[in-house]
């Protein structure tokens, strides 16, 4: 299909066209420039996978919290102060040695904004959306994750307004780590289900 | 609609490109498009999230595939502003308000942003609607092909799954997107064996779960 290359062919004037629209809306007093700055700043610096990582770390160290998290995720996540648009009705799925959950939105790009932030490009790509449901093992292999034959993969296609997060498995050798250090280990990819959490945190980003 | 956005199970879309240390926005204009969309949406008017999703689905398929995510959002934003009469084509072309424009008041100021972001806008409805099914029931998504917005992907139509969870009552996107009412009804998590969806090449252990409204389902 080659559309990934075509992305490079974005009309070079898009930045100018966006700027022109912004100026027009500001002139018409429909938009406050400072509000736009504040929204961009919030998603660039405050609302991202570090939030989800704190939820995961809390669940790892506090069994009662974990129980609340997997039974009423929205309320348990709100306990840590995370709520809002695209996180209104949350479901948390626990990964283990035998069961591996993977999240996708085949129809658009549904993603739990308050705890993971805005989705990365690969999550929104045609490649991921088309293949996650038909070839999850192949997709995971591309992310460097080879699952044993006897593991069960459960793919969750976010077709309604439920938003999903994976509670990854706590890695061995972390028994003495503090909640804060554990949160440092948790990656975005592990909370979507395309990665695992490891002590080395190798091959992953945020 | 049976659009190109309904991608589950398609082949030929290329490798998944995983970018290390990916920024939230790759270019400043992407952040501006995102933020303008949020602000315009908060301004109200004839719009809702389902209709907004449908606007993306209505992009010509070759455009949909060519455009990046935020290019689609930009195209939708302009369409919506024009369609709702918020801006005129002349204004868009000149980049200036027409002399007779009425000065509005911004719906969202910087001080309002934290509250806007934290606001819950759930599609859950507190309506006394009875469920048609219960956990454990075998169900079959109908073989329907609505030409408007739907959240029933093609790959699941006509297949048999099992209800594993009743999520409660939510508004119905198919009617909501068309401004035909919310039609609140139960949404279930329905589990399909990978082999039921994809044949015997799939792992016998794997499954795909989809969230489905009562109107999509019949008893199997």
Interface residues (C-beta under 8 A of the other chain):
Chain A: X1 X2 X3 X4 X6 X7 X9 X10 X14 X15 X17 X18 X19 X20 X21 X22 X23 X24 X25 X27 X28 X29 X30 X31 X32 X34 X35 X36 X37 X38 X39 X40 X42 X43 X44 X47 X48 X83 X84 X85 X88 X89 X106 X107 X108 X109 X117 X118 X120 X121 X122 X124 X125 X126 X127 X128 X129 X130 X131 X132 X133 X134 X136 X137 X139 X142 X143 X149 X150 X151 X152 X153 X154 X155 X156 X157 X158 X159 X160 X161 X162 X205 X206
Chain B: X5 X6 X7 X8 X9 X10 X11 X12 X13 X14 X15 X16 X17 X18 X19 X20 X21 X22 X23 X24 X25 X26 X27 X28 X29 X31 X32 X33 X34 X35 X36 X38 X39 X40 X43 X53 X56 X65 X66 X68 X69 X71 X74 X77 X78 X81 X86 X87 X91 X92 X95 X96 X97 X101 X103 X104 X105 X106 X107 X108 X109 X110 X112 X113 X114 X116 X117 X118 X119 X120 X121 X122 X123 X124 X151 X152 X153 X155 X167 X170 X173 X187 X189 X191 X194 X197 X198 X202 X203 X205 X206 X207 X208 X209 X210 X211 X212 X213
